[in-house]
Every structure is written in structure tokens, then in C-alpha cells.
Amino acid sequence: MDRPEGHGLPSFRQSHGQSHKAVLTNELRLLLKDYLGSLNFVFVDIICRYEGSDLVVRVLADRPEGGINLDECAGLNRDIGRLFDEKDIIRERYILEVSSPGLDRSLKTKDDFSRLLNKKAKFFLNEAINGKLEWDGLINKVGQESVFIITESGILEVPFLRINRAKLII
């Protein structure tokens, strides 16, 4: 994690624009998804950005059933730091933070919705369904292309492509 810059390898900041940043973030995402899965954790998201002059790599992880604790986050921070150093993907100094996505986390993937069957969620759509851009409903079923929710007016199919954001109603 404490790596000197300037040894001839491209850094995150010195990259060839947004495409290199996206490639690097995607590479880290794939690595973390497999690695965390092997440890019985769920990869939620990764955020790489500069805060002042520091590159901060923020990894959000959880337990499949939810409820990752502080000790688990600290252990994952050490393990992921070693993994990143071993793979030498980030070629500059960085600050690694591993944390819980929190109770108000966004639901993004088919797996997110599958884990939350029979829980109530709020959906913010990028294209209206039945004249509405926002829906609340109980997650009833998850298909290949859609999530099905039970609303006040019945069962509604919400295609993943129409979901701008969704979150659990607590």
C-alpha cells in the first residue's frame, strides 16, 4: 500500500484518461469479487478516487446474509492490501479502506435482489412503468432480466435496465 511513484509504470492519476481508470477499476472489481467470494463475503462495490493528493481505494463488502462487522472489515483490509501488493495492480501509493455498505446500500445486481427476497424495496426508474418513476414493493421473484415486486396494485415486473437505483426500505 505504501508504494513509491515514478518507477516507470503508469499510475492511476497518470493514466491514459478515463478508459485506463475504468479498466483498472474493472480489473480490481473482478479480482475482489472472486477473492471475497472465496472467503464467504460478498463484493458490493469499489470506489477509486483522489482525495487531495491521496489515491483512496474504498472497497464495500458484506456477508451474504448481511451484517459484516468491524473486525471482519479490519481483517479484510489487511488481506486485500496484501492481495493488491502481490498482484501489483495499483502501481502507486494508495490508501485502502474496507467497509460495510451500510443499511441504506443501493441494490444493483441480480444477486442483490435475490438475497433480499420477501423484503420491501424502493425503486427509482430511468423510464416510467405504468406512468410512475418510483415504486415501492416487496421483492417477490428475480428473473434473468427483471425483478418482480408486489405493490399495492399487484405484481409488477421491473426490468433491470429500467432501474436507476433501488434500496431496501428499513
C-alpha positions in Angstrom: 0.0 0.0 0.0 2.9 2.4 0.7 4.4 2.3 -2.8 6.7 4.9 -4.3 5.6 6.6 -7.5 7.8 7.1 -10.6 9.2 3.7 -11.2 8.3 3.7 -14.9 4.8 2.1 -14.5 1.7 4.2 -15.2 -0.1 5.4 -12.1 -3.8 5.7 -11.6 -3.6 9.5 -11.9 -1.1 9.4 -14.9 -3.3 7.0 -16.8 -4.4 7.5 -20.3 -7.7 9.1 -19.3 -11.0 7.7 -18.1 -10.6 4.5 -20.1 -7.5 3.4 -18.2 -9.2 4.3 -14.9 -12.3 2.2 -15.9 -10.0 -0.7 -16.9 -8.1 -0.6 -13.6 -11.3 -0.3 -11.6 -12.9 -3.2 -13.5 -9.7 -5.4 -13.0 -9.9 -4.7 -9.3 -13.7 -5.4 -9.3 -13.1 -8.9 -10.9 -10.3 -9.7 -8.6 -12.2 -8.7 -5.5 -15.5 -10.5 -6.5 -13.7 -13.8 -6.7 -11.4 -13.3 -3.7 -14.2 -12.1 -1.4 -16.5 -14.9 -2.6 -13.8 -17.5 -1.7 -13.9 -16.1 1.9 -17.7 -16.2 2.1 -18.1 -12.4 1.7 -20.0 -10.5 -1.0 -18.3 -7.8 -3.1 -20.6 -4.8 -3.2 -18.6 -2.1 -4.9 -15.2 -0.4 -5.3 -14.6 3.3 -5.5 -11.2 4.7 -6.6 -10.7 8.4 -6.4 -8.3 11.0 -5.3 -8.9 12.9 -2.1 -6.4 15.7 -2.2 -3.2 14.1 -3.4 -4.0 10.6 -2.0 -5.5 7.8 -4.0 -8.2 6.2 -1.9 -9.4 2.8 -2.8 -12.7 2.1 -1.0 -14.0 -1.4 -1.0 -17.5 -2.2 0.2 -18.1 -5.8 1.3 -20.7 -7.7 3.2 -21.8 -11.1 4.4 -24.2 -12.9 2.0 -26.9 -12.6 4.8 -25.7 -9.0 5.7 -24.1 -7.8 8.8 -20.3 -7.6 8.3 -18.7 -6.4 11.5 -15.7 -4.0 12.2 -13.3 -6.9 13.0 -14.1 -8.6 9.7 -13.6 -5.3 7.8 -10.2 -4.8 9.5 -9.1 -8.4 8.6 -10.3 -7.9 5.0 -8.3 -4.6 4.8 -5.1 -6.4 5.7 -5.8 -9.4 3.4 -6.9 -7.2 0.4 -3.9 -4.9 0.9 -1.6 -8.0 0.7 -3.5 -9.2 -2.4 -3.2 -5.9 -4.2 0.5 -5.8 -3.4 1.1 -9.3 -4.6 -0.8 -8.7 -7.8 0.8 -5.3 -8.3 -2.2 -3.8 -10.0 -2.1 -0.4 -8.3 1.3 1.0 -9.2 1.4 4.0 -6.8 0.8 4.8 -3.2 -2.8 4.3 -2.1 -5.0 4.3 1.0 -7.2 1.2 1.3 -10.5 1.4 3.1 -12.7 -1.7 3.6 -16.2 -1.0 5.0 -19.7 -2.2 5.1 -22.1 -0.8 2.5 -24.4 0.2 5.4 -28.1 -0.4 5.8 -29.0 2.1 3.1 -26.9 0.5 0.4 -28.0 0.6 -3.2 -29.3 -2.6 -4.8 -27.6 -3.1 -8.2 -27.3 -6.7 -9.2 -29.5 -9.8 -9.7 -27.7 -11.3 -6.6 -28.6 -8.2 -4.5 -32.3 -8.7 -5.3 -32.1 -12.5 -4.8 -30.6 -12.1 -1.3 -33.5 -9.8 -0.4 -36.5 -11.9 -1.4 -39.5 -11.0 0.6 -38.0 -7.7 1.7 -39.5 -4.3 0.8 -37.6 -2.0 -1.5 -37.9 1.3 -3.2 -37.2 1.6 -6.9 -36.2 4.7 -8.8 -36.6 4.2 -12.5 -35.0 5.8 -15.5 -38.1 5.1 -17.6 -41.6 5.1 -16.3 -43.6 1.9 -15.8 -47.4 2.4 -15.7 -46.8 6.2 -15.6 -44.6 6.1 -12.5 -40.8 6.6 -12.0 -40.9 5.4 -8.3 -42.2 2.2 -7.0 -42.3 0.6 -3.5 -42.8 -3.1 -3.3 -42.0 -6.5 -1.7 -39.3 -8.3 -3.8 -41.2 -11.4 -4.9 -39.1 -13.1 -7.6 -35.9 -12.4 -9.5 -35.7 -13.4 -13.2 -32.9 -13.2 -15.7 -33.9 -9.7 -16.9 -36.3 -8.4 -14.3 -37.2 -8.3 -10.6 -40.9 -8.9 -9.7 -42.3 -6.9 -6.8 -45.7 -7.0 -5.0 -47.1 -3.4 -5.0 -50.4 -2.0 -3.7 -51.8 -2.5 -7.2 -50.5 -6.1 -7.8 -47.4 -7.8 -9.1 -45.1 -5.5 -11.2 -42.3 -6.7 -13.4 -39.3 -4.2 -13.3 -36.7 -4.8 -15.9 -33.1 -4.4 -14.5 -32.3 -2.0 -17.4 -35.0 0.4 -16.2 -33.7 0.6 -12.6 -31.7 3.7 -12.0 -31.4 3.0 -8.3 -33.1 0.8 -5.7 -32.7 0.5 -2.0 -34.1 -1.6 0.9 -36.8 0.1 2.9 -35.8 -0.1 6.5 
